Amino acid sequence: MSDKENYKPVSCTFMDEVENLATLRKRGRIEKGTIVYRSNDDEITVEDAILTWESRNGAEYLVLESGLEIRMDHVVSVYEVRASGADD
């Protein structure tokens, strides 16, 4: 998938979970976790910490401690929480 594709909105429930994980991380209650996302036809797994998420240019991005930014509609799971629609 390229960033030029139309953004597919992510469920509010999943976004709430991402926000909760980022908040727990800021409070020192959670460290790195497994994040799985799609890049082209591959599924990539990284161990990283969620810093925050951002909205820009009509899309939302997961921002990780390493500096990696992942478009939210490419995320399959964070810290073992599956994104709704990840199996589409």
C-alpha positions as CSV (number, residue, x, y, z in Angstrom):
1,M,0.0,0.0,0.0
2,S,1.3,3.4,-0.7
3,D,0.5,6.6,1.2
4,K,-1.2,7.9,-2.0
5,E,-4.1,5.5,-1.5
6,N,-7.3,6.8,0.1
7,Y,-7.2,6.6,3.8
8,K,-9.6,4.2,5.4
9,P,-10.8,5.6,8.8
10,V,-9.9,3.4,11.8
11,S,-12.6,2.5,14.4
12,C,-13.0,4.9,17.4
13,T,-12.6,1.9,19.7
14,F,-9.1,1.1,18.3
15,M,-8.1,4.7,18.4
16,D,-9.2,4.9,22.0
17,E,-7.0,1.8,22.7
18,V,-4.0,3.5,21.0
19,E,-4.5,6.6,23.0
20,N,-4.7,4.6,26.2
21,L,-1.4,2.8,25.4
22,A,0.3,6.1,24.6
23,T,-0.9,7.5,27.9
24,L,0.3,4.5,29.8
25,R,3.7,4.8,28.1
26,K,4.0,8.5,29.1
27,R,3.3,7.5,32.7
28,G,6.0,4.9,32.6
29,R,3.5,2.0,33.1
30,I,4.2,0.3,29.8
31,E,7.3,-0.2,27.8
32,K,7.9,-1.5,24.3
33,G,5.4,-3.9,22.7
34,T,4.8,-5.7,19.5
35,I,3.4,-3.6,16.6
36,V,2.3,-5.3,13.4
37,Y,1.6,-3.4,10.2
38,R,1.2,-3.8,6.5
39,S,3.7,-2.4,4.0
40,N,2.9,-3.2,0.4
41,D,2.1,-7.0,0.5
42,D,4.2,-7.7,3.5
43,E,3.3,-7.8,7.2
44,I,6.0,-6.3,9.3
45,T,6.5,-6.8,13.1
46,V,8.5,-4.4,15.2
47,E,9.1,-4.1,19.0
48,D,8.7,-0.4,19.8
49,A,6.9,2.0,22.2
50,I,4.0,4.2,21.1
51,L,4.6,7.8,21.7
52,T,1.4,9.2,20.3
53,W,-0.7,9.5,17.2
54,E,-1.1,12.4,14.8
55,S,-3.6,13.5,12.2
56,R,-2.3,15.2,9.1
57,N,-3.3,15.4,5.4
58,G,-6.6,13.6,6.1
59,A,-4.9,10.5,7.7
60,E,-3.9,9.4,11.2
61,Y,-0.4,8.1,12.0
62,L,1.0,6.0,14.8
63,V,4.2,7.6,16.0
64,L,6.7,5.3,17.7
65,E,9.7,5.9,20.0
66,S,12.1,4.9,17.2
67,G,10.7,7.7,15.0
68,L,8.8,5.3,12.8
69,E,5.4,6.6,11.7
70,I,2.8,4.2,10.5
71,R,-0.5,5.1,8.8
72,M,-3.2,3.9,11.1
73,D,-5.1,2.1,8.4
74,H,-2.0,0.0,7.8
75,V,-1.8,-1.2,11.4
76,V,-2.8,-4.8,12.1
77,S,-2.2,-4.8,15.8
78,V,-0.6,-2.9,18.7
79,Y,0.5,-4.7,21.9
80,E,-1.7,-7.7,20.8
81,V,-4.8,-5.5,20.3
82,R,-6.1,-6.1,16.8
83,A,-7.3,-3.2,14.7
84,S,-10.9,-3.7,13.5
85,G,-10.9,-4.5,9.8
86,A,-7.3,-5.7,9.9
87,D,-8.3,-9.0,8.3
88,D,-9.9,-7.1,5.3
